[in-house]
Amino acid sequence: MKISGAHPIPAAPERAYAALQDPAILAKSMPGCERLEQTGEDEYRMVLKMAIASIAGQFDGRIWITDKNPPEGFTLNVEGKGKPGFVKGSGALRVLGNGTGAEVRYDGDVQVGGTIAAVGQRLIDTTARLMIKRFFDKLAEQLAAGG
């Protein structure tokens, strides 16, 4: 599944870029995040609870950052698996100034498998877009509050 979009962030591009790599800010911004801990340079372990339709469960996985180009962008890679199945994806994030702050543009590809894939592509796509919107809304709230 391809995903792409853009979200405004109420912070300078440099601050938005830094926030997108801050484990404390990310943990508070990711819907369903139970734990996010740094395991190495640009690598994190995560525990995430997620539900789609009647399928819910916990995913254990990792996130790692590649292709860093501060403060303009990087590639975010994610792998997770749990009882409901697996999620694997990669996306390029670009941070651009927009006159009043920053805009984060993303373009990526996500694969899901197992029981969770049985709910149907349309529902998975809708849920993914909702989770991304919630993530960026929470990130914006934290940055506006000085986080």
N, C-alpha and C positions, 0 to 999 in steps of 0.2 A: 504494500500500500504506500503510495506516495503522499507526503504531506508537505505543505508549504504555506507560508503566510507571513504576516508582519504585525508587530505590536509596539505601541509607543511606550517609552519608559521615561518617567520624570527625573532624569539624571543626565549628567554629561556623559558622552560616549565612553570615556575612560572609566567612570564610576560604574556604568551599566556593564561594561566588559568585566570589571573586577567582581561585581556582584554575581555574575553568571558562573563564576568559578569559586565562590565562597561557600563552603559546605554548610555553615550555619544558616545563611540566607536561603540556600537551595533547599535544605531540609524543611524549613518553614514554608516554602513556596510550593513544593511538590505535593499535589493531592495524594493522600494515603501514605505519605512517607512516615515510616515508623523509626527508621534509623538511616543515617548517612554518615559514614566515617571514612576519613582519608586513610588509604593503605599504602600510598606511595606518591611520588610526584605525578600529579595530574591523574591519579587513580583513586576511586572510591568504591566502597562496598555499600550496598543499599538493601534495605528491607522495606517492601512496599505492599500495602494491602489495597486490593482493587476489586471492583465488582462490575460486571457487565451483565445486564438482564438478571437471570437467576444464578449465574455462575460467579462465585466470589472466592477469593483466596489470597494467600500471601505469596509474593515473589521475592526470591533472594537473587541478588545479581550484582553486577558491577557496572560502573560508569568510568570511562576514560576519555581524556581529551587529547586530540592530536591536531596537527596542522595549525598550531598557534601563530597568530599574527596580531599581537597587541597593538592598539586597542580595537582593531578592525574586525576580528573574527577568529573562529576556530571550528573544529569538527568535534561533535559530541557523539560518542559511541556508547550503546547501552546493550546489555545482555541480562536477561532475567528468566528464571524458571521457577515453577512451583506446581502444586497439585493441579491448577487449572490449565497448565500448558507452559508455553514459553513465549517470550518477546525478545526480538533482536532488531536493532536498528542503528542507523547512523544518520547524522544530519549536519549540514553546514550552517553555522550561525554567523550572521554579519551584523555588526553594530555600526549604525550610521547616525550622524548628527542630523536633527530635523529642525533646528532653529530654536525650539523650546526645550530640548532635551535630546533623547536618542530614540531611535527606532531599531528594533531587533527584527531582522528578516531571517527566516529559516526555510530550508529546503532539504528534505530527507526521505528516507525509505524505511519502513517498518514491516517486519514479518512477524506473524503470530501463528502458533500452532497448538495442537492439542485440543482439549475440550473447549477452551475459550474461542477457538476459531469456528466452532460449530454455531455460534450465535449469528453469524452472517456478516458479510463485509460491510454492509450499510451501517449496522449498529456499531461495529468496531470503529468505523470511520467517524461516526458522530461522537462516540465516546472519546476517541483520541482528540478530536478538535475541542471538545468541551474541557478535557483535562489540560490541554495546552493553554486555552483561554484562562482557566482558573489559575494555572501556574503564573502566567504573565500578570494577571490582575494582582495576585498576592505579592509577586516580586515588586510591582509598581508601588503597592501600599507600603512595603517595607522601606523602599528607597525614599518615598515621599516623607516617611516618618523619621528619616535619618539613619535607617538600618544599613 
